[in-house]
Amino acid sequence: MADFALRSYQEEVVERALRRENIIIWLPTGGGKTRAAVYVAKRHLETTEGATVVVLVNKVHLVEQHYEKEFKPHLGPKYKIQAVSGDSGQKDFFGKVVEKSDMVICTAQILFNALTNMEENKHVELSDITLLIIDECHHTHKEGVYNKIMRHYLEKKLKGERKLPQILGLTASPGTGGAKILEKAVEHVLQICANLDSAIVSTKNYIPELKEKVPRPIKSMDIVDKRPQDPFGDHLKSMMQMIHDFMPLPPDFRLRESGTQEYEADVVILEQTGVREQNRILAQCALHLREYNDALLINDTLRMMDAYRSLEDFYDIKVNNAKDGTDFFLLGLFQENQVELREIANKSQYENPKMGKLETVLLKQFGPDPESRGILFCKTRKSTHCLNDWVLNNRALRQAGIKAAVLTGAGGGISHMTQNEQTDTICKFRKGALNLLISTSVAEEGLDIPECNLVVRYGLLTNEIAQQQATGRARAQDSQYSVVAQRGGREVHREHINELLEELTGRAIAKVQEMSPHDFRAKINELQIQEVIGSKVANMHKMEKRGRFAASRVQLLCRNCFKSVASGSDIKLVENAHYVNVNPDFRKHYKVGGQVRIGKSFEDWEPGRTISCKDCNQDWGFEIKYKKIALLPNIAIKNFALETPEGTMPVKRWKDVSFTVEEFDFQEYIQNNFPDMTID
């Protein structure tokens, strides 16, 4: 392998892939899994007639990273390589792109869409691909898009079809799947192997070389004591108690401790109960209690002022939406306490000690070494923006030369970063124009910054996979890995549990690797048959659920005021993505607001203005303009309740509705609404 510089442990893990076996490469973050995959792809292209390699990633920014940093430098001069992501126009001609390329790097959703879309320009068959490389392949389970793609593969395999791609999976850890004992962890690893139709391989003969190449960062548990006084949190809790006393709490229902995820789960159930019973007092009180609980969680992690502003933002919207006595009570409660809450939030003696500890950790790294690069991981998008604001307004951090920016997930949502914004932020971080990324989990997997020498996990409760991924972002020699947490808190406990689960994962993989080839294949085949049958049964149940009621017998109610505003038969599905109301009478129930800006363009539609209930101002979604002609209200079902023959029910996602939504017929719409217009 002299023509391509692989280390000895990499050569060992690719041996079976070079023999065209399906394998999962298990190497730690920073161990060079992608480089090993590049080598396998190179050899495959050299030795396979009519070869087509597809590389799947699960994060948009990894498309460009893999293309620019790994595959293009080694394969680009000789082979035609295309990088395709959601912002690329090439996705609309994906079938042709695959047909004319030697290698395509894309997000998994694009390939899945191509497998299920029968349009000639977009459609791809698995038989068109000769090698399928799946990055971060531990996500190949349950209803993840990787697993949906592999179900296509397994169905064809079990039918005896031979022309299927070779599979090469890459992972730093398959995890234990929530298992705490070895037997169950082994079952989880076997299930991942079955889903990928692959054996899992790791280095056996070159472990010292691997450890030398991938040194673990120096870990520190940066612990703070609980704040001695928390008048802001105490005041919020007293306000929540007043809401408890006001609301008609079911007699057999007991709320758990406020300021916890358990309490949040309780008030979500109460809100749903209120919707089912069309009990507006219960539903609205539960909704407001969730906001107060969010403020308590923010107060525990960030600044008091961040918690105050989260409530202020919520009530700034509610101030014009008051409808009845319940609204006036809840709004009045906040307004009566607003000045006192703001005054407490400005008293530095009560500030969150975790913030002080975080400042110390950052100054310890950046003070002596302004060339440092760090990633600060936190839980939510809101947290990233609050922490970024804190850094920008912290004189000591600015003087230490810290230049921070937010990195969150890309997508079509209004609050998401665009792919270009992500790429620009990562590029600036690589070049040193930024030296601190404040990120959600989007940066845990795959982000390759060799100069990164500090990782901080702040206010996070995650599994062992996420912990290992985050640890692996610290690539430089003598890197630091810090966990900032409260003494005795759940974050500390979870960190220790994850360390044990990491060890358990290794033992489970060793057990799987010790199985005889015959026993392994037999178990894999058994699990694959179960997976395919189980998937078909689940789909049948979904179809039965969707066909439970005729669409005309279901009414959509505004989730806030419970006014009936539409029939289920008014709803149509546009391009398998947008649920729109085609009844022109629906317009009399809503008012339009500001223009929606998503930051990317789409082939057949563009966003219009927000829509909300004309009676109570409840957000409903936004209008879309389809094919430059049809102005259609695109509604979010989470903002409605369904009134069915068996009662009222809330639903969170469209896939959970109990009636069938028909496809949108553009020609029929034009004929009904523009009878004089002709369409070619």
C-alpha positions as CSV (number, residue, x, y, z in Angstrom):
1,M,0.0,0.0,0.0
2,A,3.0,2.3,-0.6
3,D,1.1,4.4,-3.0
4,F,-1.2,5.6,-0.2
5,A,0.0,6.4,3.3
6,L,-2.0,4.3,5.6
7,R,-0.8,3.4,9.1
8,S,-0.4,-0.2,10.1
9,Y,-3.7,-0.3,12.1
10,Q,-5.6,1.2,9.2
11,E,-4.2,-1.4,6.8
12,E,-5.4,-4.1,9.2
13,V,-9.0,-2.8,9.4
14,V,-9.4,-2.4,5.6
15,E,-8.1,-5.9,4.7
16,R,-11.6,-7.5,4.6
17,A,-13.1,-4.6,2.8
18,L,-10.5,-5.0,0.1
19,R,-11.7,-8.6,-0.3
20,R,-15.2,-7.1,-1.0
21,E,-16.7,-8.1,2.3
22,N,-19.2,-5.8,4.1
23,I,-17.6,-4.4,7.2
24,I,-17.9,-1.7,9.8
25,I,-14.6,0.0,10.7
26,W,-14.5,0.7,14.5
27,L,-11.8,3.2,15.3
28,P,-11.8,6.1,17.8
29,T,-12.4,9.6,16.7
30,G,-9.2,10.9,15.1
31,G,-8.1,7.4,14.2
32,G,-8.4,8.0,10.5
33,K,-11.6,6.1,9.6
34,T,-12.3,8.4,6.7
35,R,-8.8,8.1,5.3
36,A,-9.2,4.3,5.5
37,A,-12.5,4.7,3.5
38,V,-10.7,6.8,0.9
39,Y,-8.2,4.0,0.4
40,V,-11.0,1.4,0.0
41,A,-12.8,3.6,-2.4
42,K,-9.6,4.1,-4.4
43,R,-8.9,0.4,-4.7
44,H,-12.6,-0.3,-5.5
45,L,-12.6,2.3,-8.4
46,E,-9.3,0.9,-9.7
47,T,-10.5,-2.8,-9.7
48,T,-14.3,-2.7,-10.4
49,E,-15.7,-2.3,-13.9
50,G,-18.4,0.4,-14.0
51,A,-17.8,1.3,-10.4
52,T,-20.0,3.9,-8.6
53,V,-19.2,4.8,-5.0
54,V,-21.7,6.7,-2.9
55,V,-20.6,8.2,0.5
56,L,-23.4,9.0,2.9
57,V,-23.1,11.5,5.8
58,N,-25.6,12.5,8.4
59,K,-24.7,16.2,8.7
60,V,-24.8,18.7,5.9
61,H,-21.4,20.3,6.7
62,L,-19.7,16.9,6.5
63,V,-20.5,16.7,2.7
64,E,-18.1,19.6,1.9
65,Q,-15.6,18.5,4.6
66,H,-15.3,14.9,3.2
67,Y,-15.2,16.2,-0.4
68,E,-12.5,19.0,0.1
69,K,-10.3,17.4,2.8
70,E,-10.4,13.7,2.1
71,F,-11.8,12.3,-1.2
72,K,-11.1,15.1,-3.7
73,P,-7.3,15.5,-2.8
74,H,-6.7,11.8,-3.3
75,L,-9.2,10.8,-6.0
76,G,-10.2,14.1,-7.7
77,P,-7.6,14.3,-10.4
78,K,-8.5,10.8,-11.8
79,Y,-12.2,10.4,-11.0
80,K,-15.3,12.5,-11.3
81,I,-16.5,13.3,-7.8
82,Q,-19.7,15.2,-6.9
83,A,-20.7,16.7,-3.6
84,V,-24.5,17.0,-3.2
85,S,-26.4,18.4,-0.3
86,G,-29.8,20.0,0.4
87,D,-28.7,23.5,-0.8
88,S,-27.4,22.1,-4.1
89,G,-29.5,22.2,-7.3
90,Q,-27.9,18.8,-8.2
91,K,-30.2,17.0,-5.8
92,D,-33.1,17.7,-8.3
93,F,-31.2,15.6,-10.9
94,F,-29.6,13.1,-8.5
95,G,-30.3,10.1,-10.7
96,K,-28.3,11.7,-13.5
97,V,-25.5,12.8,-11.1
98,V,-25.0,9.2,-9.9
99,E,-25.1,7.9,-13.5
100,K,-22.4,10.3,-14.7
101,S,-20.1,10.3,-11.7
102,D,-17.5,7.9,-10.3
103,M,-18.3,9.0,-6.7
104,V,-21.0,11.0,-5.0
105,I,-20.8,12.4,-1.5
106,C,-24.3,13.3,-0.1
107,T,-26.5,13.4,2.9
108,A,-28.4,10.2,3.5
109,Q,-31.8,11.9,3.0
110,I,-30.9,12.7,-0.6
111,L,-30.2,9.1,-1.4
112,F,-33.3,7.9,0.4
113,N,-35.4,10.4,-1.5
114,A,-33.8,9.2,-4.8
115,L,-34.6,5.5,-3.9
116,T,-38.3,6.3,-3.4
117,N,-38.8,9.0,-6.1
118,M,-39.6,7.4,-9.4
119,E,-39.0,10.5,-11.6
120,E,-36.3,9.6,-14.2
121,N,-34.0,12.4,-13.3
122,K,-34.1,11.8,-9.6
123,H,-34.5,8.0,-9.2
124,V,-31.6,5.8,-8.2
125,E,-31.6,2.0,-7.6
126,L,-29.2,0.4,-5.1
127,S,-28.0,-1.7,-8.0
128,D,-26.6,1.5,-9.6
129,I,-24.1,1.7,-6.7
130,T,-21.2,-0.7,-6.3
131,L,-19.8,0.6,-3.0
132,L,-21.8,2.4,-0.3
133,I,-19.8,4.1,2.4
134,I,-21.9,5.1,5.5
135,D,-20.2,7.6,7.8
136,E,-21.3,7.6,11.5
137,C,-23.0,4.3,10.8
138,H,-24.1,3.7,14.4
139,H,-27.2,5.8,13.4
140,T,-28.4,2.8,11.3
141,H,-31.2,1.8,13.7
142,K,-34.9,2.3,14.3
143,E,-36.4,4.9,12.0
144,G,-33.2,6.7,11.1
145,V,-32.7,7.5,7.5
146,Y,-29.6,5.3,7.3
147,N,-31.8,2.3,8.4
148,K,-34.5,3.2,5.9
149,I,-31.9,2.9,3.2
150,M,-30.6,-0.3,4.5
151,R,-34.1,-1.8,4.7
152,H,-34.3,-1.4,0.9
153,Y,-31.0,-3.3,0.8
154,L,-32.2,-6.0,3.2
155,E,-35.5,-6.6,1.4
156,K,-33.6,-7.1,-1.9
157,K,-31.0,-9.3,-0.2
158,L,-33.7,-11.5,1.4
159,K,-35.4,-11.8,-2.0
160,G,-32.2,-13.2,-3.4
161,E,-31.2,-10.2,-5.5
162,R,-27.4,-10.3,-6.1
163,K,-26.6,-6.9,-7.6
164,L,-26.2,-5.0,-4.4
165,P,-23.5,-2.6,-3.3
166,Q,-20.7,-3.5,-1.0
167,I,-21.2,-1.8,2.4
168,L,-18.5,0.0,4.4
169,G,-19.6,1.5,7.7
170,L,-17.5,3.9,9.8
171,T,-18.0,4.5,13.5
172,A,-16.2,5.6,16.6
173,S,-18.7,3.8,18.8
174,P,-21.8,1.8,18.1
175,G,-22.7,2.4,21.8
176,T,-24.8,0.0,23.9
177,G,-28.2,1.1,22.8
178,G,-29.1,1.9,26.4
179,A,-28.0,-1.5,27.7
180,K,-26.3,-1.7,31.1
181,I,-25.3,-5.4,31.0
182,L,-23.0,-7.2,28.6
183,E,-25.6,-9.6,27.1
184,K,-27.9,-6.7,26.1
185,A,-25.0,-4.7,24.8
186,V,-23.9,-7.6,22.6
187,E,-27.5,-7.8,21.2
188,H,-27.3,-4.1,20.3
189,V,-24.0,-4.5,18.5
190,L,-25.3,-7.5,16.6
191,Q,-28.4,-5.5,15.6
192,I,-26.2,-2.7,14.2
193,C,-24.2,-5.4,12.3
194,A,-27.4,-6.9,11.0
195,N,-28.9,-3.6,9.9
196,L,-25.7,-2.9,7.9
197,D,-25.3,-6.5,6.8
198,S,-21.7,-6.2,8.0
199,A,-19.1,-7.6,10.4
200,I,-17.4,-5.2,12.8
201,V,-13.6,-4.9,12.6
202,S,-11.0,-3.2,14.7
203,T,-7.3,-3.3,15.1
204,K,-5.9,-6.2,17.1
205,N,-2.2,-6.2,16.2
206,Y,-1.4,-2.5,16.3
207,I,-3.2,-1.1,19.4
208,P,0.0,0.7,20.7
209,E,0.3,2.5,17.4
210,L,-3.3,3.5,17.5
211,K,-3.0,4.9,21.1
212,E,0.0,6.9,20.1
213,K,-1.8,8.3,17.1
214,V,-4.9,9.1,19.0
215,P,-3.9,10.4,22.5
216,R,-6.9,11.0,24.8
217,P,-7.3,14.6,26.0
218,I,-6.5,15.4,29.6
219,K,-9.9,15.3,31.4
220,S,-10.9,17.6,34.2
221,M,-14.2,17.7,36.2
222,D,-14.6,21.4,36.9
223,I,-17.1,21.2,39.8
224,V,-18.9,24.0,41.5
225,D,-20.9,24.1,44.7
226,K,-24.6,24.8,44.5
227,R,-25.3,28.5,44.7
228,P,-26.0,29.3,48.4
229,Q,-28.9,31.6,47.6
230,D,-31.2,31.6,44.5
231,P,-33.8,34.3,45.0
232,F,-34.6,34.4,41.3
233,G,-35.4,30.7,41.1
234,D,-37.3,30.9,44.4
235,H,-39.4,33.7,43.0
236,L,-40.2,31.8,39.9
237,K,-41.3,28.8,42.0
238,S,-43.7,30.9,44.0
239,M,-45.3,32.2,40.8
240,M,-45.6,28.6,39.6
241,Q,-47.3,27.7,42.8
242,M,-49.9,30.4,42.2
243,I,-50.6,28.9,38.8
244,H,-50.9,25.4,40.4
245,D,-53.5,26.9,42.8
246,F,-55.4,28.5,39.9
247,M,-55.5,25.5,37.6
248,P,-58.0,22.6,37.8
249,L,-55.4,19.9,38.4
250,P,-56.8,16.3,38.1
251,P,-57.2,14.9,41.6
252,D,-55.0,11.8,40.9
253,F,-52.2,13.8,39.2
254,R,-49.0,14.7,41.1
255,L,-46.5,17.1,39.6
256,R,-42.8,16.3,40.3
257,E,-40.1,18.8,41.3
258,S,-40.1,21.9,39.2
259,G,-36.9,22.9,37.4
260,T,-36.4,19.3,36.1
261,Q,-37.0,17.4,32.9
262,E,-39.5,15.2,34.8
263,Y,-41.6,18.3,35.6
264,E,-41.5,19.3,32.0
265,A,-42.8,15.8,31.0
266,D,-45.6,16.2,33.5
267,V,-46.9,19.6,32.2
268,V,-46.7,18.3,28.6
269,I,-49.1,15.6,29.7
270,L,-51.3,18.1,31.4
271,E,-51.5,20.3,28.3
272,Q,-52.4,17.3,26.2
273,T,-55.1,16.4,28.7
274,G,-56.5,19.9,28.5
275,V,-56.6,19.7,24.7
276,R,-58.4,16.3,24.8
277,E,-61.0,17.7,27.3
278,Q,-61.1,21.1,25.5
279,N,-60.4,22.4,29.0
280,R,-58.7,25.7,28.1
281,I,-57.7,26.6,31.7
282,L,-55.8,23.4,32.2
283,A,-54.1,23.5,28.7
284,Q,-53.0,27.2,29.0
285,C,-51.8,26.9,32.6
286,A,-49.7,23.8,31.6
287,L,-48.3,25.7,28.6
288,H,-47.2,28.6,30.8
289,L,-45.8,26.4,33.5
290,R,-43.6,24.8,30.8
291,E,-42.2,28.2,30.1
292,Y,-41.5,28.9,33.7
293,N,-39.8,25.5,34.0
294,D,-37.7,26.3,31.0
295,A,-36.7,29.5,32.8
296,L,-35.7,27.5,35.9
297,L,-33.5,25.2,33.7
298,I,-31.9,28.2,32.1
299,N,-31.3,29.8,35.5
300,D,-29.6,26.6,36.6
301,T,-27.2,26.6,33.5
302,L,-26.9,30.2,32.3
303,R,-27.4,33.7,33.6
304,M,-30.4,34.9,35.6
305,M,-31.0,37.5,32.9
306,D,-31.1,34.8,30.2
307,A,-33.9,33.1,32.2
308,Y,-35.7,36.4,32.6
309,R,-35.5,37.2,28.9
310,S,-36.8,33.8,27.9
311,L,-40.0,34.6,29.9
312,E,-40.1,38.2,28.7
313,D,-39.9,37.0,25.1
314,F,-42.8,34.6,25.7
315,Y,-45.0,37.2,27.3
316,D,-44.2,39.8,24.7
317,I,-46.0,37.6,22.2
318,K,-48.8,36.7,24.6
319,V,-49.6,40.4,25.6
320,N,-51.7,40.9,22.4
321,N,-53.2,37.4,22.5
322,A,-55.2,37.6,25.7
323,K,-58.6,36.0,25.1
324,D,-60.3,35.3,28.4
325,G,-59.9,35.3,32.2
326,T,-57.3,32.6,32.1
327,D,-55.1,34.6,29.7
328,F,-55.5,37.8,31.8
329,F,-54.6,35.9,35.0
330,L,-51.4,34.4,33.5
331,L,-50.3,37.6,31.8
332,G,-51.1,39.7,34.8
333,L,-49.1,37.3,37.1
334,F,-46.0,37.9,35.0
335,Q,-46.5,41.6,34.6
336,E,-47.0,42.1,38.4
337,N,-43.7,40.3,39.1
338,Q,-41.7,41.5,36.1
339,V,-39.9,44.5,37.7
340,E,-38.9,42.4,40.7
341,L,-37.6,39.5,38.6
342,R,-35.5,41.9,36.5
343,E,-34.1,43.6,39.6
344,I,-33.0,40.2,41.1
345,A,-31.6,39.1,37.7
346,N,-29.3,42.2,37.8
347,K,-27.8,41.4,41.2
348,S,-24.4,39.8,40.6
349,Q,-24.1,38.3,44.1
350,Y,-26.8,35.7,43.1
351,E,-25.3,34.8,39.7
352,N,-24.9,31.3,38.6
353,P,-21.5,29.9,39.9
354,K,-21.2,27.6,36.8
355,M,-20.7,30.7,34.6
356,G,-17.8,31.8,36.8
357,K,-16.3,28.3,36.6
358,L,-16.7,28.3,32.8
359,E,-14.9,31.7,32.6
360,T,-12.1,30.2,34.6
361,V,-11.8,27.2,32.3
362,L,-11.7,29.3,29.2
363,L,-9.2,31.8,30.6
364,K,-6.9,29.0,31.8
365,Q,-6.7,27.7,28.2
366,F,-6.8,30.9,26.2
367,G,-4.9,33.2,28.6
368,P,-1.5,31.5,28.2
369,D,-2.1,30.3,24.7
370,P,-4.1,32.7,22.5
371,E,-3.6,30.3,19.5
372,S,-5.9,27.8,21.2
373,R,-9.0,26.6,19.5
374,G,-12.0,25.3,21.6
375,I,-15.5,24.0,21.2
376,L,-18.0,24.6,23.9
377,F,-20.9,22.1,23.8
378,C,-24.3,23.0,25.3
379,K,-27.8,21.6,25.0
380,T,-30.0,23.9,23.0
381,R,-29.9,26.6,20.3
382,K,-31.1,29.1,22.8
383,S,-28.1,28.2,25.1
384,T,-25.6,28.7,22.3
385,H,-26.9,32.2,21.6
386,C,-27.0,33.1,25.4
387,L,-23.4,31.9,25.9
388,N,-22.2,33.7,22.8
389,D,-23.8,36.9,24.1
390,W,-22.0,36.3,27.5
391,V,-18.6,35.8,25.8
392,L,-19.1,39.0,23.7
393,N,-19.9,41.0,26.8
394,N,-17.3,39.5,29.1
395,R,-14.3,41.9,29.2
396,A,-11.8,39.2,30.6
397,L,-12.7,36.8,27.8
398,R,-12.3,39.5,25.1
399,Q,-9.0,40.5,26.5
400,A,-7.8,36.9,26.4
401,G,-8.4,37.1,22.6
402,I,-11.5,34.8,22.5
403,K,-13.4,35.2,19.2
404,A,-16.6,33.1,19.5
405,A,-19.4,32.2,17.1
406,V,-22.5,29.9,17.3
407,L,-22.7,26.7,15.3
408,T,-26.0,24.9,15.2
409,G,-27.8,22.5,12.9
410,A,-28.6,23.3,9.3
411,G,-32.1,22.7,8.0
412,G,-35.3,24.3,6.6
413,G,-36.5,25.6,9.9
414,I,-36.6,29.4,10.5
415,S,-34.3,29.1,13.5
416,H,-31.7,26.9,11.8
417,M,-28.4,28.1,10.4
418,T,-28.2,27.8,6.6
419,Q,-25.6,25.4,5.1
420,N,-23.6,28.5,3.9
421,E,-23.6,30.0,7.3
422,Q,-22.4,26.7,8.8
423,T,-19.7,26.4,6.2
424,D,-18.5,30.0,6.7
425,T,-18.4,29.6,10.5
426,I,-16.4,26.3,10.3
427,C,-14.0,27.8,7.7
428,K,-13.3,30.8,9.9
429,F,-12.6,28.4,12.8
430,R,-10.2,26.3,10.7
431,K,-8.3,29.5,9.7
432,G,-8.2,31.0,13.2
433,A,-10.4,34.0,12.5
434,L,-12.6,32.4,15.2
435,N,-11.1,30.4,18.1
436,L,-14.2,29.3,20.0
437,L,-17.3,27.5,18.6
438,I,-20.3,27.4,20.8
439,S,-22.2,24.5,19.5
440,T,-25.1,22.1,19.9
441,S,-24.5,18.4,19.1
442,V,-24.0,19.3,15.4
443,A,-20.3,19.6,16.0
444,E,-19.9,16.4,18.0
445,E,-19.7,14.1,15.0
446,G,-17.2,14.3,12.2
447,L,-16.0,17.9,12.5
448,D,-12.3,17.7,11.8
449,I,-10.2,20.6,13.3
450,P,-6.7,19.3,14.0
451,E,-5.8,22.4,15.9
452,C,-8.6,22.1,18.4
453,N,-7.2,21.6,21.9
454,L,-10.1,22.4,24.2
455,V,-13.5,20.8,24.5
456,V,-15.9,21.9,27.2
457,R,-19.2,20.1,27.9
458,Y,-21.6,22.5,29.7
459,G,-24.9,21.5,31.1
460,L,-25.2,18.4,29.1
461,L,-26.8,15.0,29.8
462,T,-26.0,12.7,26.8
463,N,-25.2,9.1,26.1
464,E,-21.8,7.5,25.8
465,I,-21.6,7.9,22.0
466,A,-22.0,11.7,22.2
467,Q,-19.5,11.9,25.0
468,Q,-16.9,10.0,23.1
469,Q,-17.6,12.0,19.9
470,A,-17.2,15.3,21.8
471,T,-14.0,14.1,23.5
472,G,-12.6,13.3,20.1
473,R,-13.0,16.8,18.8
474,A,-9.9,17.7,20.9
475,R,-7.3,16.6,18.4
476,A,-4.1,18.5,19.3
477,Q,-1.4,17.2,21.6
478,D,-2.1,17.8,25.3
479,S,-5.6,18.8,24.7
480,Q,-8.0,19.6,27.5
481,Y,-11.5,18.1,28.0
482,S,-13.5,19.8,30.7
483,V,-16.9,19.0,32.2
484,V,-18.4,22.0,34.0
485,A,-21.0,20.8,36.4
486,Q,-22.5,21.2,39.9
487,R,-21.2,19.0,42.7
488,G,-23.4,15.9,43.0
489,G,-25.4,16.9,39.9
490,R,-26.8,14.7,37.2
491,E,-24.1,15.7,34.7
492,V,-21.3,14.4,36.9
493,H,-23.2,11.1,37.5
494,R,-23.9,10.8,33.7
495,E,-20.3,11.4,32.8
496,H,-19.1,8.6,35.1
497,I,-21.9,6.3,33.8
498,N,-20.8,7.0,30.2
499,E,-17.2,6.0,31.0
500,L,-18.5,2.6,32.2
501,L,-20.7,2.3,29.1
502,E,-17.7,3.1,26.8
503,E,-15.9,0.1,28.4
504,L,-19.0,-2.0,28.1
505,T,-19.2,-1.2,24.4
506,G,-15.6,-2.5,23.9
507,R,-16.4,-5.7,25.7
508,A,-19.6,-6.2,23.6
509,I,-17.7,-5.7,20.3
510,A,-15.0,-8.2,21.5
511,K,-17.8,-10.8,22.2
512,V,-19.3,-10.3,18.7
513,Q,-15.8,-10.6,17.1
514,E,-15.2,-13.9,18.9
515,M,-18.3,-15.5,17.4
516,S,-17.6,-18.1,14.7
517,P,-18.4,-17.0,11.1
518,H,-21.2,-19.6,11.0
519,D,-22.8,-18.5,14.2
520,F,-22.4,-14.8,13.3
521,R,-24.0,-15.2,9.9
522,A,-26.9,-17.2,11.3
523,K,-27.6,-14.6,14.0
524,I,-27.4,-11.8,11.5
525,N,-29.8,-13.5,9.1
526,E,-32.2,-14.1,11.9
527,L,-32.1,-10.4,13.0
528,Q,-32.5,-9.2,9.4
529,I,-35.6,-11.3,8.8
530,Q,-37.1,-9.9,12.1
531,E,-36.2,-6.4,11.0
532,V,-37.9,-6.6,7.6
533,I,-41.0,-8.4,9.0
534,G,-41.2,-6.0,11.9
535,S,-40.9,-3.0,9.6
536,K,-43.7,-4.3,7.4
537,V,-46.0,-4.9,10.4
538,A,-45.2,-1.4,11.8
539,N,-46.1,0.1,8.4
540,M,-49.3,-1.8,8.3
541,H,-50.2,-0.5,11.8
542,K,-49.4,3.1,10.6
543,M,-51.6,2.7,7.6
544,E,-54.4,1.3,9.7
545,K,-54.1,4.2,12.1
546,R,-54.1,6.7,9.2
547,G,-57.2,5.1,7.8
548,R,-59.0,5.0,11.1
549,F,-61.3,7.8,10.2
550,A,-62.5,9.3,6.9
551,A,-60.8,12.7,6.4
552,S,-64.2,14.3,6.1
553,R,-65.1,13.2,9.7
554,V,-62.2,14.9,11.3
555,Q,-62.2,18.6,12.2
556,L,-59.1,20.7,12.9
557,L,-59.4,22.9,15.9
558,C,-57.1,25.8,16.8
559,R,-55.1,24.4,19.7
560,N,-55.4,27.6,21.6
561,C,-59.1,28.6,21.4
562,F,-60.5,25.3,20.1
563,K,-62.4,26.9,17.3
564,S,-63.2,24.5,14.4
565,V,-61.4,25.9,11.3
566,A,-61.0,23.1,8.8
567,S,-62.0,19.6,7.8
568,G,-59.4,16.8,7.4
569,S,-60.6,16.6,3.7
570,D,-59.3,20.1,3.1
571,I,-55.7,19.0,3.7
572,K,-53.5,17.9,0.9
573,L,-49.8,16.8,0.7
574,V,-47.5,18.7,-1.6
575,E,-44.3,16.9,-2.7
576,N,-44.4,14.6,0.3
577,A,-43.3,17.5,2.5
578,H,-46.0,20.3,2.9
579,Y,-49.4,19.8,4.4
580,V,-51.6,22.5,2.9
581,N,-55.2,23.6,3.2
582,V,-56.7,23.9,-0.3
583,N,-60.1,25.1,0.8
584,P,-60.3,28.9,0.0
585,D,-62.7,29.4,2.9
586,F,-59.9,28.6,5.3
587,R,-58.5,32.1,4.6
588,K,-61.3,33.7,6.6
589,H,-60.0,32.0,9.7
590,Y,-56.4,33.4,9.7
591,K,-54.4,36.5,9.3
592,V,-51.0,36.9,7.8
593,G,-47.9,38.3,9.5
594,G,-44.3,38.9,8.5
595,Q,-42.4,37.3,5.6
596,V,-40.7,34.0,6.4
597,R,-37.1,33.9,5.4
598,I,-35.5,30.4,5.3
599,G,-32.1,31.4,3.7
600,K,-32.2,28.9,0.9
601,S,-34.2,28.4,-2.4
602,F,-36.3,25.5,-3.5
603,E,-37.2,24.1,-6.8
604,D,-41.0,24.5,-6.9
605,W,-42.0,26.6,-3.9
606,E,-41.0,29.6,-1.9
607,P,-42.1,30.7,1.6
608,G,-44.6,33.4,2.1
609,R,-45.9,35.1,5.2
610,T,-46.7,33.6,8.6
611,I,-50.3,32.8,9.4
612,S,-52.1,32.8,12.8
613,C,-55.6,32.3,14.1
614,K,-57.7,35.4,13.5
615,D,-59.5,35.0,16.9
616,C,-56.6,34.2,19.3
617,N,-53.4,34.9,17.3
618,Q,-52.2,31.3,17.8
619,D,-49.4,30.6,15.3
620,W,-50.5,28.1,12.6
621,G,-47.6,28.0,10.1
622,F,-46.9,30.0,6.9
623,E,-48.1,30.4,3.4
624,I,-46.1,28.9,0.5
625,K,-46.3,29.9,-3.2
626,Y,-46.2,26.7,-5.2
627,K,-45.0,26.8,-8.9
628,K,-45.3,30.6,-8.7
629,I,-49.1,30.4,-8.9
630,A,-50.8,28.6,-6.0
631,L,-50.7,30.5,-2.6
632,L,-51.3,27.8,-0.1
633,P,-51.4,27.8,3.8
634,N,-48.8,25.3,5.0
635,I,-50.0,24.3,8.4
636,A,-48.1,22.9,11.4
637,I,-50.3,20.2,13.0
638,K,-48.8,20.7,16.4
639,N,-50.7,24.0,16.6
640,F,-54.1,22.3,16.1
641,A,-56.1,19.6,17.8
642,L,-58.1,16.9,15.9
643,E,-61.8,16.5,16.7
644,T,-62.6,12.9,15.7
645,P,-65.6,10.6,16.2
646,E,-63.9,9.2,19.2
647,G,-63.0,12.6,20.8
648,T,-60.5,15.4,20.6
649,M,-56.8,14.5,20.4
650,P,-53.5,16.5,20.1
651,V,-50.9,15.3,17.6
652,K,-47.3,16.5,17.4
653,R,-46.5,15.4,13.8
654,W,-48.5,14.8,10.7
655,K,-47.5,11.2,10.5
656,D,-49.5,10.7,13.7
657,V,-52.8,11.9,12.4
658,S,-55.7,9.3,12.2
659,F,-56.9,10.0,8.7
660,T,-55.4,9.7,5.2
661,V,-54.1,12.8,3.6
662,E,-54.3,12.8,-0.2
663,E,-51.6,14.1,-2.6
664,F,-52.1,17.6,-3.9
665,D,-53.3,17.7,-7.5
666,F,-51.9,20.9,-9.0
667,Q,-54.0,20.6,-12.2
668,E,-57.2,20.1,-10.2
669,Y,-56.4,23.1,-8.0
670,I,-55.8,25.3,-11.1
671,Q,-59.1,24.1,-12.7
672,N,-61.0,24.8,-9.5
673,N,-59.4,28.2,-8.7
674,F,-58.4,29.5,-12.2
675,P,-60.8,27.9,-14.6
676,D,-59.7,30.1,-17.6
677,M,-56.0,29.2,-17.2
678,T,-54.4,26.4,-19.3
679,I,-51.4,24.4,-18.3
680,D,-49.1,22.7,-20.7
